[in-house]
Amino acid sequence: MKRTLAALIILISLLFWSCATYQPPPPNLYTGELPQSIVAELSLDERILVEDAWKSIKGGNTKNAQKNIEKLGSENSFYYVGMGYVAYLLGDSQTAEQYFKASLSYYPDVELAHFGLAQVFQDFNKVDSAFSEYREILKNDPDNPWAKPRYEEIKERKTEEALTKAKAFLSAGDAENSKESFLRALYYSPGSTVAHLALGNIYRDEGNFQNALLHLKAASTKEAENMDIRKVYADTLFQAGELKNSLGVYEDLLEKDPGDQEIRDRLETIKNRLGIFELPSQYNAIQSTESVTKEDVAALLSVKYKDIIDEQSGKPPIIIDVSTSWASRFILHTASLGILDVYPNHTFQPKKVITRAEMSEILFRLIEHLKRKDYSFIQQIPPNRIQISDVSPSNYYYRPIILLVSYDIMTLSQDRAFHPDQAVSGREVTKLLDLILALIK
């Protein structure tokens, strides 16, 4: 295949080359140096031919260069790129382009072909194509003294042209052409904050939040200290319904500007929608307490089941003794759902220590609430086979205790005792609530 392609290219240019004589290289010809990727794998004889051919190309001696390259044969990685430079020196840019492209198709790592193509495209005034070749060169050699200034000149000029057109289209209300021009600017300058921000705003106004966030994230990342851009990004996340991501950006903004009330208000809105509680220090202490109180249990229930028992009661209960409790909001929530008791005199008694019997009733009410939400529970032990030595059937708590034992959530001791009056520790309550969570997931 390689020999066929080489033969075809040579035949096309044979007439032109047959009349060619020595021709000095163009004054602006750039060849670079022979890369190790070509030289390292050559035999000594091949290396001599390649180096002599390259020296001849640099000196404009196309006849000698061609003779040495043909001795190498088309299987050699230098063949196509070398023939491309010979054709270019002879003024046959079209054939040179074919050779350089053939070189890259067979040997993508031969950087000399990118140098050659860039110069061919320069001659044909194919700016975008030349720009692409400069970009390829700079990937491996970011500070290349020949490609970098040419790349930067095109990048700056074409970016500014595209941005000017885009802004004009936008002012005229032509969103489609404006987007096309801003995207054109990003082809030349992928990190253009102006283009990303403008595209983000256009797509957001169109309701295309996926594309809007793509560009606003790029602008926000590029200008991490620009509060205005970060606010636009955070607000768009909020509008798109990405509340958790929006929360993170707004929290970062508030840290940098604690006095911004607008940010505080938006954070409060997001947290309310997400059901996020600012947990007091007392919450973290529950785990280590030897005996939990009603307010402790209310807090554990509200936090652990916030995504499950999140509905609001139409008429919150009247409670007269929780205004000073650290868990007042959790108490109101769980009491409104009927999971925790409010006494007839409208007291909750938040500091009351919970016994195992009382805990069984709370869990019984929780399970009944979950059943109404279509969660199912399977009894592990038939209730009629359960015998409890210290709780009689006439006991107020007998039914919830039997149910919790049948589900294997609460257990009996070896002597079949339940110990109904024993206080419940924070560790035990946490374990019980986590166990029920595991059963419904």
JOHU-V89554 format. One record per residue. N is the residue number from 1. SS is DSSP state (alpha for helix, beta for strand, coil for the rest). OMEGA is omega in degrees with one decimal (NA if undefined). D_FIRST is the distance of its C-alpha to the first C-alpha in whole Angstrom. Layout:
N;SS;OMEGA;D_FIRST, N;SS;OMEGA;D_FIRST
This chain:
1;coil;-179.8;0, 2;alpha;-178.8;4, 3;alpha;179.8;5, 4;alpha;-179.9;5, 5;alpha;-180.0;6, 6;alpha;-179.8;9, 7;alpha;-179.7;10, 8;alpha;179.9;11, 9;alpha;-179.1;12, 10;alpha;179.5;14, 11;alpha;-179.3;15, 12;alpha;-174.9;17, 13;alpha;-174.5;19, 14;alpha;-178.1;20, 15;alpha;-178.5;23, 16;alpha;-175.1;24, 17;alpha;-176.9;23, 18;alpha;-179.6;25, 19;coil;-172.7;28, 20;coil;174.3;28, 21;coil;178.4;30, 22;coil;-179.8;31, 23;coil;-179.7;31, 24;coil;-179.2;33, 25;coil;176.2;31, 26;coil;-175.4;32, 27;coil;-177.6;35, 28;coil;-177.7;34, 29;coil;176.3;30, 30;coil;-178.8;30, 31;coil;-174.4;27, 32;coil;-179.8;29, 33;coil;177.4;28, 34;coil;-178.9;25, 35;coil;178.7;25, 36;alpha;179.8;26, 37;alpha;177.3;22, 38;alpha;-170.9;21, 39;alpha;-169.7;24, 40;coil;-173.8;25, 41;coil;-176.5;22, 42;coil;170.2;22, 43;coil;-178.9;24, 44;alpha;-179.6;26, 45;alpha;179.7;25, 46;alpha;-179.5;22, 47;alpha;179.1;24, 48;alpha;179.8;26, 49;alpha;-178.4;23, 50;alpha;-177.9;22, 51;alpha;177.9;26, 52;alpha;178.5;27, 53;alpha;-178.9;24, 54;alpha;176.9;25, 55;alpha;179.6;29, 56;alpha;178.3;28, 57;alpha;-179.9;26, 58;alpha;179.9;29, 59;alpha;178.2;31, 60;coil;-179.3;30, 61;coil;-174.0;29, 62;alpha;-177.5;25, 63;alpha;180.0;25, 64;alpha;179.4;26, 65;alpha;-178.7;23, 66;alpha;-178.3;21, 67;alpha;-179.6;22, 68;alpha;-179.3;21, 69;alpha;-180.0;18, 70;alpha;175.9;16, 71;alpha;179.3;18, 72;alpha;-178.0;17, 73;coil;-172.7;13, 74;coil;177.7;10, 75;coil;-178.7;10, 76;coil;-175.7;13, 77;coil;178.7;14, 78;coil;-169.4;16, 79;alpha;-172.8;14, 80;alpha;-179.2;13, 81;alpha;178.0;17, 82;alpha;178.6;18, 83;alpha;177.3;17, 84;alpha;179.0;18, 85;alpha;176.9;21, 86;alpha;179.5;21, 87;alpha;-179.2;21, 88;alpha;179.0;23, 89;alpha;-179.6;26, 90;coil;177.1;26, 91;coil;-179.8;26, 92;coil;-174.8;23, 93;alpha;-178.5;23, 94;alpha;177.9;20, 95;alpha;177.7;18, 96;alpha;179.0;19, 97;alpha;179.8;18, 98;alpha;179.1;15, 99;alpha;-179.0;14, 100;alpha;178.7;16, 101;alpha;177.1;15, 102;alpha;178.8;11, 103;alpha;-178.7;13, 104;alpha;180.0;15, 105;alpha;-179.8;12, 106;alpha;-176.7;11, 107;coil;-173.7;14, 108;coil;-176.4;17, 109;coil;-179.3;20, 110;coil;-174.7;19, 111;alpha;-179.4;22, 112;alpha;179.4;22, 113;alpha;177.1;19, 114;alpha;176.2;22, 115;alpha;-178.8;25, 116;alpha;-179.6;23, 117;alpha;179.8;22, 118;alpha;-178.9;26, 119;alpha;174.9;27, 120;alpha;-178.8;25, 121;alpha;174.3;26, 122;alpha;-178.0;30, 123;alpha;-179.9;29, 124;coil;-177.9;29, 125;coil;174.0;31, 126;coil;-170.3;29, 127;alpha;-177.9;31, 128;alpha;-179.3;30, 129;alpha;177.6;26, 130;alpha;179.4;28, 131;alpha;179.4;30, 132;alpha;178.9;27, 133;alpha;176.2;26, 134;alpha;-179.5;29, 135;alpha;179.6;29, 136;alpha;179.4;26, 137;alpha;-175.8;27, 138;alpha;176.0;31, 139;alpha;-178.7;30, 140;alpha;-177.3;29, 141;coil;-171.6;32, 142;coil;-177.5;34, 143;coil;-179.4;36, 144;coil;-172.2;34, 145;coil;178.9;36, 146;coil;-174.5;34, 147;alpha;-171.9;32, 148;alpha;-179.7;35, 149;alpha;178.4;38, 150;alpha;177.2;35, 151;alpha;-177.7;34, 152;alpha;-179.6;38, 153;alpha;178.9;39, 154;alpha;-178.7;37, 155;alpha;-177.8;38, 156;alpha;-176.3;41, 157;alpha;-175.8;41, 158;alpha;176.3;39, 159;alpha;-178.8;41, 160;alpha;177.7;44, 161;alpha;-178.0;43, 162;alpha;179.8;42, 163;alpha;179.5;45, 164;alpha;178.1;48, 165;alpha;-177.5;46, 166;alpha;-179.5;46, 167;alpha;178.2;50, 168;alpha;177.6;51, 169;alpha;-178.4;49, 170;alpha;178.3;51, 171;alpha;-179.8;54, 172;coil;179.1;54, 173;coil;-179.3;54, 174;coil;-174.3;50, 175;alpha;-176.0;49, 176;alpha;179.2;45, 177;alpha;177.3;44, 178;alpha;177.9;46, 179;alpha;-179.0;44, 180;alpha;-178.7;40, 181;alpha;176.6;42, 182;alpha;177.0;43, 183;alpha;176.2;39, 184;alpha;177.8;38, 185;alpha;179.9;40, 186;alpha;175.3;38, 187;alpha;-179.3;35, 188;alpha;-178.4;36, 189;coil;-176.1;39, 190;coil;-178.8;38, 191;coil;-177.5;41, 192;coil;178.9;44, 193;alpha;-179.1;47, 194;alpha;-178.4;48, 195;alpha;-179.1;45, 196;alpha;-178.3;45, 197;alpha;179.9;49, 198;alpha;178.8;49, 199;alpha;177.7;46, 200;alpha;179.7;48, 201;alpha;179.7;51, 202;alpha;-178.9;50, 203;alpha;178.9;48, 204;alpha;179.0;51, 205;alpha;178.7;53, 206;coil;-177.6;51, 207;coil;178.7;52, 208;coil;-172.5;48, 209;alpha;179.7;49, 210;alpha;178.7;46, 211;alpha;179.4;44, 212;alpha;-177.9;47, 213;alpha;177.4;47, 214;alpha;-177.2;44, 215;alpha;-180.0;45, 216;alpha;175.8;48, 217;alpha;178.7;47, 218;alpha;179.3;45, 219;alpha;-178.8;47, 220;alpha;178.8;50, 221;alpha;-179.4;48, 222;alpha;-177.9;47, 223;coil;-173.0;51, 224;coil;-178.9;52, 225;coil;-179.4;56, 226;coil;-174.7;56, 227;alpha;-177.9;59, 228;alpha;179.5;58, 229;alpha;179.0;55, 230;alpha;178.1;55, 231;alpha;178.5;58, 232;alpha;179.1;56, 233;alpha;-179.9;53, 234;alpha;-179.2;56, 235;alpha;179.4;58, 236;alpha;173.8;54, 237;alpha;179.5;54, 238;alpha;-179.7;57, 239;alpha;-178.8;57, 240;coil;179.8;54, 241;coil;177.8;56, 242;coil;-169.7;54, 243;alpha;-178.2;57, 244;alpha;177.4;57, 245;alpha;178.2;54, 246;alpha;179.2;56, 247;alpha;-178.6;59, 248;alpha;-179.9;57, 249;alpha;179.5;57, 250;alpha;177.8;60, 251;alpha;177.0;62, 252;alpha;178.3;60, 253;alpha;-178.9;61, 254;alpha;178.1;64, 255;alpha;-179.9;64, 256;alpha;-179.5;63, 257;coil;-174.9;66, 258;coil;-176.7;69, 259;coil;-177.5;71, 260;coil;-176.0;69, 261;alpha;178.9;71, 262;alpha;178.1;68, 263;alpha;179.1;66, 264;alpha;-179.4;68, 265;alpha;-179.7;69, 266;alpha;177.4;65, 267;alpha;179.0;65, 268;alpha;178.5;68, 269;alpha;-178.6;67, 270;alpha;-178.8;64, 271;alpha;177.9;65, 272;alpha;-179.9;68, 273;alpha;-179.5;65, 274;alpha;-177.8;63, 275;coil;-179.6;67, 276;coil;177.9;66, 277;coil;170.7;70, 278;coil;-171.0;71, 279;coil;176.7;72, 280;coil;-179.5;75, 281;alpha;-179.5;76, 282;alpha;-178.3;78, 283;alpha;-178.0;75, 284;alpha;-179.0;73, 285;alpha;-176.2;77, 286;alpha;-175.0;77, 287;alpha;-174.3;75, 288;alpha;-177.8;77, 289;coil;-178.9;81, 290;coil;-179.7;83, 291;coil;-177.0;84, 292;coil;177.1;82, 293;beta;179.7;84, 294;alpha;-179.9;84, 295;alpha;176.3;82, 296;alpha;-178.2;80, 297;alpha;178.5;79, 298;alpha;-179.7;78, 299;alpha;179.9;76, 300;alpha;179.5;74, 301;alpha;-176.2;74, 302;alpha;-176.1;73, 303;alpha;-176.7;70, 304;alpha;-176.4;68, 305;coil;-174.0;68, 306;coil;179.4;68, 307;coil;-175.1;65, 308;coil;179.1;67, 309;coil;-173.2;70, 310;coil;-177.4;70, 311;coil;-179.6;72, 312;coil;177.5;75, 313;coil;179.3;78, 314;coil;-178.3;80, 315;coil;-178.1;83, 316;coil;-178.5;83, 317;coil;175.6;86, 318;coil;179.5;89, 319;coil;-170.6;89, 320;coil;-172.6;91, 321;coil;-177.7;91, 322;coil;-174.9;87, 323;coil;-179.6;87, 324;coil;179.9;87, 325;coil;177.9;85, 326;coil;-176.8;81, 327;coil;-172.6;80, 328;alpha;-177.9;82, 329;alpha;177.8;78, 330;alpha;178.5;77, 331;alpha;-179.4;81, 332;alpha;-179.0;81, 333;alpha;-176.1;77, 334;alpha;178.6;78, 335;alpha;-179.8;82, 336;alpha;178.7;81, 337;coil;178.6;79, 338;coil;-179.3;82, 339;coil;174.7;80, 340;coil;-172.7;82, 341;coil;164.3;86, 342;coil;-174.9;88, 343;coil;-176.9;92, 344;coil;179.2;95, 345;coil;177.3;96, 346;coil;174.1;93, 347;coil;177.8;92, 348;coil;-177.7;89, 349;coil;-173.8;90, 350;coil;-176.7;87, 351;coil;-178.2;88, 352;coil;178.9;89, 353;beta;-176.5;88, 354;coil;175.0;86, 355;beta;178.4;87, 356;alpha;178.8;85, 357;alpha;179.4;87, 358;alpha;178.3;86, 359;alpha;178.7;82, 360;alpha;179.4;82, 361;alpha;178.6;83, 362;alpha;179.9;81, 363;alpha;176.2;78, 364;alpha;179.3;79, 365;alpha;177.8;79, 366;alpha;-179.1;76, 367;alpha;178.3;75, 368;alpha;177.3;77, 369;alpha;-179.7;75, 370;alpha;177.0;72, 371;alpha;178.8;72, 372;alpha;177.1;73, 373;coil;175.4;70, 374;coil;170.4;68, 375;coil;-176.5;68, 376;coil;177.9;69, 377;coil;-178.0;71, 378;coil;178.4;71, 379;coil;179.4;74, 380;coil;-179.2;74, 381;coil;177.2;77, 382;coil;-177.6;80, 383;alpha;-177.0;82, 384;alpha;178.2;85, 385;alpha;-178.1;84, 386;coil;176.6;85, 387;coil;-177.4;88, 388;coil;-172.9;89, 389;coil;-174.0;92, 390;coil;175.7;92, 391;coil;-178.1;92, 392;coil;179.1;94, 393;coil;179.9;93, 394;coil;-179.2;95, 395;coil;-179.6;94, 396;coil;-174.9;92, 397;coil;-174.8;89, 398;alpha;-176.1;89, 399;alpha;179.3;86, 400;alpha;179.0;84, 401;alpha;178.7;84, 402;alpha;-178.7;83, 403;alpha;-178.1;80, 404;alpha;177.3;79, 405;alpha;-179.7;79, 406;alpha;177.1;78, 407;coil;-178.5;75, 408;coil;176.8;75, 409;coil;171.4;75, 410;coil;-172.2;78, 411;coil;176.4;79, 412;coil;174.4;83, 413;coil;-176.6;84, 414;coil;178.5;85, 415;coil;177.2;88, 416;coil;178.6;87, 417;coil;178.8;88, 418;coil;-177.4;86, 419;coil;-173.6;88, 420;coil;-175.8;89, 421;coil;-179.3;91, 422;coil;178.8;88, 423;beta;-178.4;86, 424;coil;180.0;83, 425;coil;177.9;81, 426;alpha;179.2;78, 427;alpha;-178.0;75, 428;alpha;179.4;77, 429;alpha;178.9;76, 430;alpha;179.5;73, 431;alpha;-179.8;72, 432;alpha;-179.3;73, 433;alpha;177.8;72, 434;alpha;179.2;68, 435;alpha;178.5;69, 436;alpha;176.6;70, 437;alpha;-179.7;66, 438;alpha;-178.6;64, 439;alpha;-176.1;66, 440;alpha;-179.6;65, 441;coil;NA;61
